[in-house]
């Protein structure tokens, strides 16, 4: 078997609906989706950090992705969900974080042929690794490592 045959032709992704767009994450980063509850405020936090929610014994930070990216001034919290994502960088105090969703996340299969750079995308956005089209829908691929580091730094400064 060649190296190309060992690679999966499709991967499972999840589209997170946020104000002004969709965020595409690998399904393997998803831990759970919960109903939004008002988080505890983080002193001195930027507007994109909504606060901390208690989940399974963790005080996980919840962010408004569209605000972080600069697409929106704020995201509505009425009838919303929180997608809980597994952190990838191995920070001991940040094993998970939440992303506010405007509706239910949606599973999608993604292949190299379906994932194309979005030629209509505007300027680069904070927290976005790449702007793409999937199944002819615009989506943002987040820079999860950079977002995690930003969360760690922001929470450390607020402590």
N, C-alpha and C positions, 0 to 999 in steps of 0.2 A: 504494500500500500504506500503510495506517495504521500508526502507531507500535505499536499493540497487536498487529498482525499480524506485526511484525518480531520480537517477543519470543518466545522458545521457550515452548511450552506445557508441556514436561516438561524436567527436567534430570536428569542422571545423578548420583547420590549414592553414597556408600559408607557402610555401617553398620559401625562398628568395635565388636566385642564387648569390653566391659570389665567388671570386677567390678561387679555391681549395675546394669548397664544397657548402653545402646548409645549411641555417639557418631556423629552423622550429619555427614559432611563432603562437600563437593563433590568429584566425581571428579577435577576438574582440580587439586586440591591433592595428590593421591596421586602419589608418585614410585615407590614400590616397597614390597613386603612381604618381610621377611626373617625368618629364624629367630632367635629371641632368643639372644644370647650375653651372658655376664656383662660388663657395662660397667665401665670404669675409674671408680672412685669420684671424686666431686667433693668436696673438703674443705669441711666446713661446710654442705653442701647440705641443704635440707629433705627430709623423707621422700618427697615426691612426685617428686623428681628422683633417678632411679635411677643416673645416672652418664652417661658418654660412651662411645659405640660408634664404632669406626672404620668408616666407610663411604665408599667411593670417595674416599679421601684426606681426608675431613672427620671431625673428632671431634664427632659430633652428639650433643646431649643427648637422653636418653630419659626420658620422664615417665610416671608412673602416673596416668592421668587420674582414676580414682576416688578416689585419695588426695588429689589436688589439689582435687577437688570436695567432699571431706569426706564421701563416701559410704562409704568403706572406710578402715580403718587401714593396710592393705597389700594388694598384689595378688600373687597367686602368679606365679612366673616359670617354673613347670614346664610344658613343652609349649606355650609361648607364641610369639607372633610380634611383630614390631615393624612398625607401619605408618609408613613414612617420608613425612612431609608436607613440601611446599614451603612455606617461609616467605613471607609476603605483605608484610611491612613493609619489606623492603629493607635489613635489618641486614647489613652486610658480613660479619660473623663468624657469622651464623646464617642460611644459605640454606635449611637443612633442619633438622627435628627429628623425633624418633621418639615414637610413642605405643604403649605396651605393649598388646597385644591378647590376649584369652583365646579364641583360635581364629582362624579365617580371616575377614577382612573380606568383606562381601557387597555386591555391586552392587545398586542399587535405582533405579528411576525415580521421580522426585518431581514432582508437579504441585501447583499452589496448592490444588486441591480435596482432595488427599491429605494435605496438611500442615496440621494443626490444632493450636492450643494445647492442652496437656494440662491439663484442668481438675482432674485428680486429683493433679497434681504438688504437691509440698510447697514448702518454702521455697526461695528462690533459692540456687543453688550457685555456688561459686567457679569461674571459668573457663567458665561456661555462659551463653550469650547468651539462649537460650530452651529451655524444655522443651516438647516437641511429641509428637504421635502421627503416625506415618507407617504407612499400611497397618494401622492399629489397633495398632501397636507403639509403646511409649513410647521416646523417643529424646531425647538432649541435642544441641542445636546449640551447638558450642563458640564461645567468643569468641576466635578464633585470633589476632587482633591483640593482645589483652590477654595471652594466654598467651605469645606471642612476646616481648612487652615484659618480662613476668615472668621468662622464661628469660634474657634478656639481662641484666637487673638482678641476678638470682641468680648467674649465671656471673661477672659483673664483680665482685660482692662476694666471691666465692670465690677470685678470682685473686690 
